Amino acid sequence: EDQPVATKLFDLSVNMGAKAAHLCLQRACRAVLGRRLAEDGIIGERTLEAVAQSPKHCLLTGLKSEAAGWYRDLDQEHFESGWVNRGYS
């Protein structure tokens, strides 16, 4: 059940770097659980607890959405469409 989230996190880490991917995961956990979580890009105990408490289908959707938003914020029009598609895939 955790594999789709882990696979997406790995894919994002390769493309955007681990810290940015971890930030997206933390933001997705915050959105899914509706509570504050440090956004420091470090997968620590609290982030792991939040991941464990999050419904996986919601967390995966949130992770994809956060990734797409991160790519949009890069302000690279030439690459944006492909990156956003990658975020949602």
PDB file with one MODEL, atoms N, CA, C and O in Angstrom:
MODEL        1
ATOM      1  N   GLU A   1       0.819  -1.198   0.000  1.00  0.00           N
ATOM      2  CA  GLU A   1       0.000   0.000   0.000  1.00  0.00           C
ATOM      3  C   GLU A   1       0.862   1.262   0.000  1.00  0.00           C
ATOM      4  O   GLU A   1       0.466   2.272  -0.581  1.00  0.00           O
ATOM      5  N   ASP A   2       2.019   1.225   0.633  1.00  0.00           N
ATOM      6  CA  ASP A   2       2.908   2.387   0.669  1.00  0.00           C
ATOM      7  C   ASP A   2       3.741   2.533  -0.600  1.00  0.00           C
ATOM      8  O   ASP A   2       4.324   3.590  -0.837  1.00  0.00           O
ATOM      9  N   GLN A   3       3.802   1.487  -1.414  1.00  0.00           N
ATOM     10  CA  GLN A   3       4.707   1.488  -2.563  1.00  0.00           C
ATOM     11  C   GLN A   3       4.446   2.611  -3.563  1.00  0.00           C
ATOM     12  O   GLN A   3       5.411   3.219  -4.025  1.00  0.00           O
ATOM     13  N   PRO A   4       3.200   2.923  -3.928  1.00  0.00           N
ATOM     14  CA  PRO A   4       3.007   4.033  -4.878  1.00  0.00           C
ATOM     15  C   PRO A   4       3.544   5.370  -4.356  1.00  0.00           C
ATOM     16  O   PRO A   4       4.098   6.153  -5.127  1.00  0.00           O
ATOM     17  N   VAL A   5       3.387   5.633  -3.075  1.00  0.00           N
ATOM     18  CA  VAL A   5       3.908   6.874  -2.490  1.00  0.00           C
ATOM     19  C   VAL A   5       5.433   6.848  -2.516  1.00  0.00           C
ATOM     20  O   VAL A   5       6.063   7.844  -2.871  1.00  0.00           O
ATOM     21  N   ALA A   6       6.027   5.724  -2.145  1.00  0.00           N
ATOM     22  CA  ALA A   6       7.492   5.603  -2.135  1.00  0.00           C
ATOM     23  C   ALA A   6       8.058   5.735  -3.549  1.00  0.00           C
ATOM     24  O   ALA A   6       9.090   6.375  -3.752  1.00  0.00           O
ATOM     25  N   THR A   7       7.388   5.136  -4.509  1.00  0.00           N
ATOM     26  CA  THR A   7       7.851   5.206  -5.899  1.00  0.00           C
ATOM     27  C   THR A   7       7.787   6.640  -6.413  1.00  0.00           C
ATOM     28  O   THR A   7       8.719   7.113  -7.063  1.00  0.00           O
ATOM     29  N   LYS A   8       6.691   7.328  -6.122  1.00  0.00           N
ATOM     30  CA  LYS A   8       6.555   8.719  -6.573  1.00  0.00           C
ATOM     31  C   LYS A   8       7.593   9.605  -5.894  1.00  0.00           C
ATOM     32  O   LYS A   8       8.187  10.470  -6.539  1.00  0.00           O
ATOM     33  N   LEU A   9       7.815   9.398  -4.608  1.00  0.00           N
ATOM     34  CA  LEU A   9       8.811  10.192  -3.886  1.00  0.00           C
ATOM     35  C   LEU A   9      10.204   9.968  -4.479  1.00  0.00           C
ATOM     36  O   LEU A   9      10.973  10.918  -4.622  1.00  0.00           O
ATOM     37  N   PHE A  10      10.532   8.729  -4.822  1.00  0.00           N
ATOM     38  CA  PHE A  10      11.827   8.433  -5.442  1.00  0.00           C
ATOM     39  C   PHE A  10      11.943   9.137  -6.794  1.00  0.00           C
ATOM     40  O   PHE A  10      12.959   9.768  -7.083  1.00  0.00           O
ATOM     41  N   ASP A  11      10.900   9.028  -7.618  1.00  0.00           N
ATOM     42  CA  ASP A  11      10.914   9.668  -8.932  1.00  0.00           C
ATOM     43  C   ASP A  11      11.130  11.175  -8.798  1.00  0.00           C
ATOM     44  O   ASP A  11      11.935  11.760  -9.522  1.00  0.00           O
ATOM     45  N   LEU A  12      10.414  11.790  -7.878  1.00  0.00           N
ATOM     46  CA  LEU A  12      10.570  13.230  -7.668  1.00  0.00           C
ATOM     47  C   LEU A  12      11.962  13.573  -7.159  1.00  0.00           C
ATOM     48  O   LEU A  12      12.533  14.589  -7.557  1.00  0.00           O
ATOM     49  N   SER A  13      12.513  12.742  -6.287  1.00  0.00           N
ATOM     50  CA  SER A  13      13.851  12.981  -5.747  1.00  0.00           C
ATOM     51  C   SER A  13      14.901  12.984  -6.847  1.00  0.00           C
ATOM     52  O   SER A  13      15.829  13.792  -6.824  1.00  0.00           O
ATOM     53  N   VAL A  14      14.754  12.083  -7.809  1.00  0.00           N
ATOM     54  CA  VAL A  14      15.697  12.017  -8.926  1.00  0.00           C
ATOM     55  C   VAL A  14      15.598  13.280  -9.767  1.00  0.00           C
ATOM     56  O   VAL A  14      16.615  13.819 -10.204  1.00  0.00           O
ATOM     57  N   ASN A  15      14.376  13.756  -9.997  1.00  0.00           N
ATOM     58  CA  ASN A  15      14.172  14.886 -10.892  1.00  0.00           C
ATOM     59  C   ASN A  15      14.399  16.239 -10.236  1.00  0.00           C
ATOM     60  O   ASN A  15      15.011  17.118 -10.842  1.00  0.00           O
ATOM     61  N   MET A  16      13.914  16.426  -8.998  1.00  0.00           N
ATOM     62  CA  MET A  16      13.978  17.755  -8.374  1.00  0.00           C
ATOM     63  C   MET A  16      14.956  17.827  -7.205  1.00  0.00           C
ATOM     64  O   MET A  16      15.216  18.903  -6.667  1.00  0.00           O
ATOM     65  N   GLY A  17      15.489  16.680  -6.823  1.00  0.00           N
ATOM     66  CA  GLY A  17      16.380  16.614  -5.671  1.00  0.00           C
ATOM     67  C   GLY A  17      15.610  16.153  -4.444  1.00  0.00           C
ATOM     68  O   GLY A  17      14.410  16.399  -4.322  1.00  0.00           O
ATOM     69  N   ALA A  18      16.301  15.488  -3.545  1.00  0.00           N
ATOM     70  CA  ALA A  18      15.657  14.885  -2.380  1.00  0.00           C
ATOM     71  C   ALA A  18      15.000  15.922  -1.475  1.00  0.00           C
ATOM     72  O   ALA A  18      13.877  15.712  -1.017  1.00  0.00           O
ATOM     73  N   LYS A  19      15.673  17.027  -1.210  1.00  0.00           N
ATOM     74  CA  LYS A  19      15.109  18.010  -0.287  1.00  0.00           C
ATOM     75  C   LYS A  19      13.790  18.570  -0.809  1.00  0.00           C
ATOM     76  O   LYS A  19      12.824  18.673  -0.053  1.00  0.00           O
ATOM     77  N   ALA A  20      13.735  18.931  -2.077  1.00  0.00           N
ATOM     78  CA  ALA A  20      12.498  19.463  -2.652  1.00  0.00           C
ATOM     79  C   ALA A  20      11.394  18.407  -2.642  1.00  0.00           C
ATOM     80  O   ALA A  20      10.241  18.719  -2.344  1.00  0.00           O
ATOM     81  N   ALA A  21      11.738  17.169  -2.961  1.00  0.00           N
ATOM     82  CA  ALA A  21      10.744  16.090  -2.944  1.00  0.00           C
ATOM     83  C   ALA A  21      10.226  15.861  -1.530  1.00  0.00           C
ATOM     84  O   ALA A  21       9.033  15.632  -1.328  1.00  0.00           O
ATOM     85  N   HIS A  22      11.120  15.923  -0.558  1.00  0.00           N
ATOM     86  CA  HIS A  22      10.708  15.741   0.841  1.00  0.00           C
ATOM     87  C   HIS A  22       9.808  16.889   1.300  1.00  0.00           C
ATOM     88  O   HIS A  22       8.862  16.677   2.059  1.00  0.00           O
ATOM     89  N   LEU A  23      10.105  18.106   0.836  1.00  0.00           N
ATOM     90  CA  LEU A  23       9.230  19.250   1.143  1.00  0.00           C
ATOM     91  C   LEU A  23       7.833  19.018   0.576  1.00  0.00           C
ATOM     92  O   LEU A  23       6.836  19.301   1.241  1.00  0.00           O
ATOM     93  N   CYS A  24       7.757  18.506  -0.646  1.00  0.00           N
ATOM     94  CA  CYS A  24       6.450  18.213  -1.252  1.00  0.00           C
ATOM     95  C   CYS A  24       5.706  17.170  -0.429  1.00  0.00           C
ATOM     96  O   CYS A  24       4.496  17.288  -0.234  1.00  0.00           O
ATOM     97  N   LEU A  25       6.410  16.154   0.054  1.00  0.00           N
ATOM     98  CA  LEU A  25       5.777  15.130   0.882  1.00  0.00           C
ATOM     99  C   LEU A  25       5.258  15.735   2.180  1.00  0.00           C
ATOM    100  O   LEU A  25       4.144  15.428   2.605  1.00  0.00           O
ATOM    101  N   GLN A  26       6.047  16.583   2.806  1.00  0.00           N
ATOM    102  CA  GLN A  26       5.620  17.212   4.057  1.00  0.00           C
ATOM    103  C   GLN A  26       4.401  18.112   3.831  1.00  0.00           C
ATOM    104  O   GLN A  26       3.488  18.144   4.657  1.00  0.00           O
ATOM    105  N   ARG A  27       4.391  18.832   2.727  1.00  0.00           N
ATOM    106  CA  ARG A  27       3.246  19.690   2.424  1.00  0.00           C
ATOM    107  C   ARG A  27       2.002  18.855   2.125  1.00  0.00           C
ATOM    108  O   ARG A  27       0.892  19.229   2.502  1.00  0.00           O
ATOM    109  N   ALA A  28       2.193  17.733   1.452  1.00  0.00           N
ATOM    110  CA  ALA A  28       1.065  16.842   1.169  1.00  0.00           C
ATOM    111  C   ALA A  28       0.501  16.264   2.460  1.00  0.00           C
ATOM    112  O   ALA A  28      -0.716  16.166   2.616  1.00  0.00           O
ATOM    113  N   CYS A  29       1.372  15.880   3.384  1.00  0.00           N
ATOM    114  CA  CYS A  29       0.909  15.375   4.686  1.00  0.00           C
ATOM    115  C   CYS A  29       0.121  16.438   5.427  1.00  0.00           C
ATOM    116  O   CYS A  29      -0.916  16.143   6.020  1.00  0.00           O
ATOM    117  N   ARG A  30       0.601  17.665   5.399  1.00  0.00           N
ATOM    118  CA  ARG A  30      -0.109  18.769   6.056  1.00  0.00           C
ATOM    119  C   ARG A  30      -1.493  18.950   5.452  1.00  0.00           C
ATOM    120  O   ARG A  30      -2.476  19.133   6.171  1.00  0.00           O
ATOM    121  N   ALA A  31      -1.564  18.898   4.132  1.00  0.00           N
ATOM    122  CA  ALA A  31      -2.842  19.086   3.450  1.00  0.00           C
ATOM    123  C   ALA A  31      -3.809  17.946   3.749  1.00  0.00           C
ATOM    124  O   ALA A  31      -5.000  18.180   3.954  1.00  0.00           O
ATOM    125  N   VAL A  32      -3.311  16.732   3.774  1.00  0.00           N
ATOM    126  CA  VAL A  32      -4.169  15.562   4.000  1.00  0.00           C
ATOM    127  C   VAL A  32      -4.641  15.495   5.441  1.00  0.00           C
ATOM    128  O   VAL A  32      -5.812  15.217   5.701  1.00  0.00           O
ATOM    129  N   LEU A  33      -3.741  15.748   6.378  1.00  0.00           N
ATOM    130  CA  LEU A  33      -4.079  15.608   7.796  1.00  0.00           C
ATOM    131  C   LEU A  33      -4.650  16.882   8.405  1.00  0.00           C
ATOM    132  O   LEU A  33      -5.287  16.842   9.458  1.00  0.00           O
ATOM    133  N   GLY A  34      -4.420  18.013   7.742  1.00  0.00           N
ATOM    134  CA  GLY A  34      -4.946  19.267   8.247  1.00  0.00           C
ATOM    135  C   GLY A  34      -4.267  19.751   9.509  1.00  0.00           C
ATOM    136  O   GLY A  34      -4.876  20.457  10.313  1.00  0.00           O
ATOM    137  N   ARG A  35      -3.010  19.379   9.693  1.00  0.00           N
ATOM    138  CA  ARG A  35      -2.279  19.876  10.861  1.00  0.00           C
ATOM    139  C   ARG A  35      -0.867  20.277  10.455  1.00  0.00           C
ATOM    140  O   ARG A  35      -0.334  19.827   9.440  1.00  0.00           O
ATOM    141  N   ARG A  36      -0.297  21.115  11.258  1.00  0.00           N
ATOM    142  CA  ARG A  36       1.025  21.672  10.973  1.00  0.00           C
ATOM    143  C   ARG A  36       2.108  20.609  11.064  1.00  0.00           C
ATOM    144  O   ARG A  36       2.120  19.786  11.979  1.00  0.00           O
ATOM    145  N   LEU A  37       3.010  20.644  10.101  1.00  0.00           N
ATOM    146  CA  LEU A  37       4.160  19.755  10.060  1.00  0.00           C
ATOM    147  C   LEU A  37       5.332  20.587   9.561  1.00  0.00           C
ATOM    148  O   LEU A  37       5.206  21.323   8.582  1.00  0.00           O
ATOM    149  N   ALA A  38       6.459  20.470  10.226  1.00  0.00           N
ATOM    150  CA  ALA A  38       7.633  21.242   9.807  1.00  0.00           C
ATOM    151  C   ALA A  38       7.941  20.944   8.343  1.00  0.00           C
ATOM    152  O   ALA A  38       7.969  19.787   7.924  1.00  0.00           O
ATOM    153  N   GLU A  39       8.167  21.987   7.588  1.00  0.00           N
ATOM    154  CA  GLU A  39       8.554  21.856   6.190  1.00  0.00           C
ATOM    155  C   GLU A  39      10.030  22.196   6.082  1.00  0.00           C
ATOM    156  O   GLU A  39      10.412  23.316   5.742  1.00  0.00           O
ATOM    157  N   ASP A  40      10.849  21.191   6.384  1.00  0.00           N
ATOM    158  CA  ASP A  40      12.294  21.397   6.386  1.00  0.00           C
ATOM    159  C   ASP A  40      13.026  20.508   5.386  1.00  0.00           C
ATOM    160  O   ASP A  40      14.249  20.586   5.266  1.00  0.00           O
ATOM    161  N   GLY A  41      12.287  19.661   4.666  1.00  0.00           N
ATOM    162  CA  GLY A  41      12.914  18.791   3.677  1.00  0.00           C
ATOM    163  C   GLY A  41      13.651  17.610   4.267  1.00  0.00           C
ATOM    164  O   GLY A  41      14.399  16.926   3.568  1.00  0.00           O
ATOM    165  N   ILE A  42      13.443  17.366   5.548  1.00  0.00           N
ATOM    166  CA  ILE A  42      14.113  16.248   6.229  1.00  0.00           C
ATOM    167  C   ILE A  42      13.047  15.246   6.652  1.00  0.00           C
ATOM    168  O   ILE A  42      12.092  15.593   7.347  1.00  0.00           O
ATOM    169  N   ILE A  43      13.220  14.006   6.225  1.00  0.00           N
ATOM    170  CA  ILE A  43      12.275  12.955   6.607  1.00  0.00           C
ATOM    171  C   ILE A  43      12.691  12.445   7.987  1.00  0.00           C
ATOM    172  O   ILE A  43      13.571  11.594   8.117  1.00  0.00           O
ATOM    173  N   GLY A  44      12.048  12.980   8.989  1.00  0.00           N
ATOM    174  CA  GLY A  44      12.313  12.585  10.363  1.00  0.00           C
ATOM    175  C   GLY A  44      11.143  11.838  10.959  1.00  0.00           C
ATOM    176  O   GLY A  44      10.234  11.407  10.250  1.00  0.00           O
ATOM    177  N   GLU A  45      11.177  11.691  12.261  1.00  0.00           N
ATOM    178  CA  GLU A  45      10.166  10.922  12.981  1.00  0.00           C
ATOM    179  C   GLU A  45       8.754  11.476  12.770  1.00  0.00           C
ATOM    180  O   GLU A  45       7.819  10.714  12.524  1.00  0.00           O
ATOM    181  N   ARG A  46       8.601  12.781  12.864  1.00  0.00           N
ATOM    182  CA  ARG A  46       7.257  13.374  12.715  1.00  0.00           C
ATOM    183  C   ARG A  46       6.728  13.233  11.292  1.00  0.00           C
ATOM    184  O   ARG A  46       5.538  12.991  11.091  1.00  0.00           O
ATOM    185  N   THR A  47       7.599  13.383  10.316  1.00  0.00           N
ATOM    186  CA  THR A  47       7.160  13.193   8.935  1.00  0.00           C
ATOM    187  C   THR A  47       6.742  11.750   8.714  1.00  0.00           C
ATOM    188  O   THR A  47       5.715  11.492   8.087  1.00  0.00           O
ATOM    189  N   LEU A  48       7.525  10.807   9.220  1.00  0.00           N
ATOM    190  CA  LEU A  48       7.171   9.394   9.069  1.00  0.00           C
ATOM    191  C   LEU A  48       5.849   9.070   9.761  1.00  0.00           C
ATOM    192  O   LEU A  48       5.052   8.289   9.241  1.00  0.00           O
ATOM    193  N   GLU A  49       5.613   9.663  10.922  1.00  0.00           N
ATOM    194  CA  GLU A  49       4.337   9.468  11.616  1.00  0.00           C
ATOM    195  C   GLU A  49       3.179  10.020  10.788  1.00  0.00           C
ATOM    196  O   GLU A  49       2.122   9.398  10.690  1.00  0.00           O
ATOM    197  N   ALA A  50       3.388  11.189  10.196  1.00  0.00           N
ATOM    198  CA  ALA A  50       2.336  11.799   9.380  1.00  0.00           C
ATOM    199  C   ALA A  50       2.049  10.946   8.143  1.00  0.00           C
ATOM    200  O   ALA A  50       0.893  10.779   7.754  1.00  0.00           O
ATOM    201  N   VAL A  51       3.094  10.413   7.534  1.00  0.00           N
ATOM    202  CA  VAL A  51       2.910   9.538   6.375  1.00  0.00           C
ATOM    203  C   VAL A  51       2.110   8.301   6.792  1.00  0.00           C
ATOM    204  O   VAL A  51       1.194   7.884   6.084  1.00  0.00           O
ATOM    205  N   ALA A  52       2.456   7.722   7.930  1.00  0.00           N
ATOM    206  CA  ALA A  52       1.768   6.523   8.410  1.00  0.00           C
ATOM    207  C   ALA A  52       0.294   6.790   8.704  1.00  0.00           C
ATOM    208  O   ALA A  52      -0.540   5.900   8.537  1.00  0.00           O
ATOM    209  N   GLN A  53      -0.035   7.999   9.139  1.00  0.00           N
ATOM    210  CA  GLN A  53      -1.416   8.348   9.502  1.00  0.00           C
ATOM    211  C   GLN A  53      -2.254   8.794   8.308  1.00  0.00           C
ATOM    212  O   GLN A  53      -3.478   8.870   8.408  1.00  0.00           O
ATOM    213  N   SER A  54      -1.620   9.083   7.199  1.00  0.00           N
ATOM    214  CA  SER A  54      -2.332   9.609   6.036  1.00  0.00           C
ATOM    215  C   SER A  54      -2.907   8.482   5.187  1.00  0.00           C
ATOM    216  O   SER A  54      -2.228   7.486   4.937  1.00  0.00           O
ATOM    217  N   PRO A  55      -4.151   8.630   4.742  1.00  0.00           N
ATOM    218  CA  PRO A  55      -4.677   7.660   3.768  1.00  0.00           C
ATOM    219  C   PRO A  55      -3.806   7.714   2.510  1.00  0.00           C
ATOM    220  O   PRO A  55      -3.604   8.783   1.934  1.00  0.00           O
ATOM    221  N   LYS A  56      -3.302   6.579   2.095  1.00  0.00           N
ATOM    222  CA  LYS A  56      -2.290   6.560   1.028  1.00  0.00           C
ATOM    223  C   LYS A  56      -2.791   7.125  -0.292  1.00  0.00           C
ATOM    224  O   LYS A  56      -2.033   7.811  -0.979  1.00  0.00           O
ATOM    225  N   HIS A  57      -4.031   6.867  -0.673  1.00  0.00           N
ATOM    226  CA  HIS A  57      -4.517   7.418  -1.942  1.00  0.00           C
ATOM    227  C   HIS A  57      -4.584   8.942  -1.871  1.00  0.00           C
ATOM    228  O   HIS A  57      -4.308   9.616  -2.863  1.00  0.00           O
ATOM    229  N   CYS A  58      -4.945   9.489  -0.720  1.00  0.00           N
ATOM    230  CA  CYS A  58      -4.985  10.949  -0.542  1.00  0.00           C
ATOM    231  C   CYS A  58      -3.571  11.523  -0.527  1.00  0.00           C
ATOM    232  O   CYS A  58      -3.311  12.579  -1.104  1.00  0.00           O
ATOM    233  N   LEU A  59      -2.664  10.815   0.139  1.00  0.00           N
ATOM    234  CA  LEU A  59      -1.282  11.290   0.217  1.00  0.00           C
ATOM    235  C   LEU A  59      -0.635  11.303  -1.162  1.00  0.00           C
ATOM    236  O   LEU A  59       0.080  12.247  -1.498  1.00  0.00           O
ATOM    237  N   LEU A  60      -0.873  10.275  -1.961  1.00  0.00           N
ATOM    238  CA  LEU A  60      -0.307  10.228  -3.306  1.00  0.00           C
ATOM    239  C   LEU A  60      -0.852  11.368  -4.159  1.00  0.00           C
ATOM    240  O   LEU A  60      -0.094  12.023  -4.875  1.00  0.00           O
ATOM    241  N   THR A  61      -2.141  11.607  -4.091  1.00  0.00           N
ATOM    242  CA  THR A  61      -2.743  12.713  -4.839  1.00  0.00           C
ATOM    243  C   THR A  61      -2.161  14.050  -4.380  1.00  0.00           C
ATOM    244  O   THR A  61      -1.833  14.905  -5.202  1.00  0.00           O
ATOM    245  N   GLY A  62      -2.036  14.224  -3.066  1.00  0.00           N
ATOM    246  CA  GLY A  62      -1.457  15.448  -2.531  1.00  0.00           C
ATOM    247  C   GLY A  62      -0.010  15.631  -2.934  1.00  0.00           C
ATOM    248  O   GLY A  62       0.412  16.746  -3.243  1.00  0.00           O
ATOM    249  N   LEU A  63       0.760  14.543  -2.935  1.00  0.00           N
ATOM    250  CA  LEU A  63       2.168  14.606  -3.332  1.00  0.00           C
ATOM    251  C   LEU A  63       2.293  15.033  -4.794  1.00  0.00           C
ATOM    252  O   LEU A  63       3.145  15.854  -5.135  1.00  0.00           O
ATOM    253  N   LYS A  64       1.453  14.481  -5.642  1.00  0.00           N
ATOM    254  CA  LYS A  64       1.480  14.858  -7.055  1.00  0.00           C
ATOM    255  C   LYS A  64       1.126  16.336  -7.231  1.00  0.00           C
ATOM    256  O   LYS A  64       1.763  17.042  -8.013  1.00  0.00           O
ATOM    257  N   SER A  65       0.128  16.791  -6.515  1.00  0.00           N
ATOM    258  CA  SER A  65      -0.293  18.185  -6.600  1.00  0.00           C
ATOM    259  C   SER A  65       0.803  19.124  -6.109  1.00  0.00           C
ATOM    260  O   SER A  65       1.080  20.143  -6.742  1.00  0.00           O
ATOM    261  N   GLU A  66       1.419  18.788  -4.995  1.00  0.00           N
ATOM    262  CA  GLU A  66       2.508  19.620  -4.463  1.00  0.00           C
ATOM    263  C   GLU A  66       3.692  19.658  -5.430  1.00  0.00           C
ATOM    264  O   GLU A  66       4.322  20.702  -5.601  1.00  0.00           O
ATOM    265  N   ALA A  67       3.992  18.534  -6.055  1.00  0.00           N
ATOM    266  CA  ALA A  67       5.093  18.485  -7.024  1.00  0.00           C
ATOM    267  C   ALA A  67       4.785  19.377  -8.222  1.00  0.00           C
ATOM    268  O   ALA A  67       5.646  20.131  -8.674  1.00  0.00           O
ATOM    269  N   ALA A  68       3.565  19.293  -8.735  1.00  0.00           N
ATOM    270  CA  ALA A  68       3.184  20.135  -9.876  1.00  0.00           C
ATOM    271  C   ALA A  68       3.304  21.614  -9.508  1.00  0.00           C
ATOM    272  O   ALA A  68       3.779  22.421 -10.307  1.00  0.00           O
ATOM    273  N   GLY A  69       2.876  21.962  -8.305  1.00  0.00           N
ATOM    274  CA  GLY A  69       3.008  23.344  -7.848  1.00  0.00           C
ATOM    275  C   GLY A  69       4.460  23.781  -7.744  1.00  0.00           C
ATOM    276  O   GLY A  69       4.802  24.911  -8.092  1.00  0.00           O
ATOM    277  N   TRP A  70       5.307  22.891  -7.269  1.00  0.00           N
ATOM    278  CA  TRP A  70       6.737  23.198  -7.154  1.00  0.00           C
ATOM    279  C   TRP A  70       7.329  23.466  -8.535  1.00  0.00           C
ATOM    280  O   TRP A  70       8.090  24.415  -8.724  1.00  0.00           O
ATOM    281  N   TYR A  71       6.965  22.610  -9.501  1.00  0.00           N
ATOM    282  CA  TYR A  71       7.466  22.814 -10.867  1.00  0.00           C
ATOM    283  C   TYR A  71       6.962  24.136 -11.449  1.00  0.00           C
ATOM    284  O   TYR A  71       7.712  24.840 -12.124  1.00  0.00           O
ATOM    285  N   ARG A  72       5.690  24.478 -11.191  1.00  0.00           N
ATOM    286  CA  ARG A  72       5.149  25.742 -11.709  1.00  0.00           C
ATOM    287  C   ARG A  72       5.901  26.945 -11.139  1.00  0.00           C
ATOM    288  O   ARG A  72       6.110  27.935 -11.839  1.00  0.00           O
ATOM    289  N   ASP A  73       6.301  26.861  -9.894  1.00  0.00           N
ATOM    290  CA  ASP A  73       7.000  27.968  -9.239  1.00  0.00           C
ATOM    291  C   ASP A  73       8.407  28.195  -9.771  1.00  0.00           C
ATOM    292  O   ASP A  73       9.020  29.219  -9.472  1.00  0.00           O
ATOM    293  N   LEU A  74       8.924  27.264 -10.548  1.00  0.00           N
ATOM    294  CA  LEU A  74      10.277  27.426 -11.095  1.00  0.00           C
ATOM    295  C   LEU A  74      10.336  28.512 -12.173  1.00  0.00           C
ATOM    296  O   LEU A  74      11.415  29.008 -12.498  1.00  0.00           O
ATOM    297  N   ASP A  75       9.179  28.878 -12.724  1.00  0.00           N
ATOM    298  CA  ASP A  75       9.099  29.925 -13.736  1.00  0.00           C
ATOM    299  C   ASP A  75      10.019  29.629 -14.921  1.00  0.00           C
ATOM    300  O   ASP A  75      10.820  30.467 -15.336  1.00  0.00           O
ATOM    301  N   GLN A  76       9.882  28.431 -15.444  1.00  0.00           N
ATOM    302  CA  GLN A  76      10.635  27.992 -16.628  1.00  0.00           C
ATOM    303  C   GLN A  76       9.627  27.560 -17.688  1.00  0.00           C
ATOM    304  O   GLN A  76       9.380  26.367 -17.865  1.00  0.00           O
ATOM    305  N   GLU A  77       9.051  28.521 -18.386  1.00  0.00           N
ATOM    306  CA  GLU A  77       7.960  28.244 -19.314  1.00  0.00           C
ATOM    307  C   GLU A  77       8.276  27.137 -20.307  1.00  0.00           C
ATOM    308  O   GLU A  77       7.409  26.324 -20.626  1.00  0.00           O
ATOM    309  N   HIS A  78       9.490  27.100 -20.792  1.00  0.00           N
ATOM    310  CA  HIS A  78       9.867  26.114 -21.812  1.00  0.00           C
ATOM    311  C   HIS A  78       9.695  24.682 -21.302  1.00  0.00           C
ATOM    312  O   HIS A  78       9.300  23.799 -22.063  1.00  0.00           O
ATOM    313  N   PHE A  79       9.985  24.448 -20.027  1.00  0.00           N
ATOM    314  CA  PHE A  79       9.940  23.105 -19.458  1.00  0.00           C
ATOM    315  C   PHE A  79       8.693  22.834 -18.627  1.00  0.00           C
ATOM    316  O   PHE A  79       8.402  21.683 -18.301  1.00  0.00           O
ATOM    317  N   GLU A  80       7.961  23.877 -18.287  1.00  0.00           N
ATOM    318  CA  GLU A  80       6.887  23.761 -17.300  1.00  0.00           C
ATOM    319  C   GLU A  80       5.856  22.686 -17.641  1.00  0.00           C
ATOM    320  O   GLU A  80       5.497  21.890 -16.774  1.00  0.00           O
ATOM    321  N   SER A  81       5.386  22.647 -18.851  1.00  0.00           N
ATOM    322  CA  SER A  81       4.338  21.698 -19.213  1.00  0.00           C
ATOM    323  C   SER A  81       4.784  20.251 -18.974  1.00  0.00           C
ATOM    324  O   SER A  81       4.042  19.457 -18.396  1.00  0.00           O
ATOM    325  N   GLY A  82       5.978  19.920 -19.413  1.00  0.00           N
ATOM    326  CA  GLY A  82       6.500  18.562 -19.213  1.00  0.00           C
ATOM    327  C   GLY A  82       6.709  18.256 -17.748  1.00  0.00           C
ATOM    328  O   GLY A  82       6.399  17.155 -17.293  1.00  0.00           O
ATOM    329  N   TRP A  83       7.237  19.224 -16.994  1.00  0.00           N
ATOM    330  CA  TRP A  83       7.468  19.001 -15.572  1.00  0.00           C
ATOM    331  C   TRP A  83       6.160  18.824 -14.811  1.00  0.00           C
ATOM    332  O   TRP A  83       6.053  17.957 -13.944  1.00  0.00           O
ATOM    333  N   VAL A  84       5.173  19.639 -15.134  1.00  0.00           N
ATOM    334  CA  VAL A  84       3.876  19.527 -14.461  1.00  0.00           C
ATOM    335  C   VAL A  84       3.252  18.173 -14.785  1.00  0.00           C
ATOM    336  O   VAL A  84       2.694  17.517 -13.906  1.00  0.00           O
ATOM    337  N   ASN A  85       3.347  17.754 -16.048  1.00  0.00           N
ATOM    338  CA  ASN A  85       2.847  16.429 -16.396  1.00  0.00           C
ATOM    339  C   ASN A  85       3.566  15.343 -15.603  1.00  0.00           C
ATOM    340  O   ASN A  85       2.941  14.383 -15.151  1.00  0.00           O
ATOM    341  N   ARG A  86       4.858  15.492 -15.436  1.00  0.00           N
ATOM    342  CA  ARG A  86       5.622  14.514 -14.655  1.00  0.00           C
ATOM    343  C   ARG A  86       5.148  14.530 -13.206  1.00  0.00           C
ATOM    344  O   ARG A  86       5.040  13.475 -12.580  1.00  0.00           O
ATOM    345  N   GLY A  87       4.869  15.698 -12.675  1.00  0.00           N
ATOM    346  CA  GLY A  87       4.389  15.796 -11.299  1.00  0.00           C
ATOM    347  C   GLY A  87       3.094  15.033 -11.098  1.00  0.00           C
ATOM    348  O   GLY A  87       2.911  14.364 -10.082  1.00  0.00           O
ATOM    349  N   TYR A  88       2.206  15.134 -12.058  1.00  0.00           N
ATOM    350  CA  TYR A  88       0.897  14.476 -11.937  1.00  0.00           C
ATOM    351  C   TYR A  88       0.909  13.019 -12.375  1.00  0.00           C
ATOM    352  O   TYR A  88      -0.055  12.298 -12.119  1.00  0.00           O
ATOM    353  N   SER A  89       1.959  12.573 -13.019  1.00  0.00           N
ATOM    354  CA  SER A  89       1.966  11.168 -13.502  1.00  0.00           C
ATOM    355  C   SER A  89       2.269  10.177 -12.410  1.00  0.00           C
ATOM    356  O   SER A  89       2.309   8.973 -12.663  1.00  0.00           O
TER     357      SER A  89
ENDMDL
END
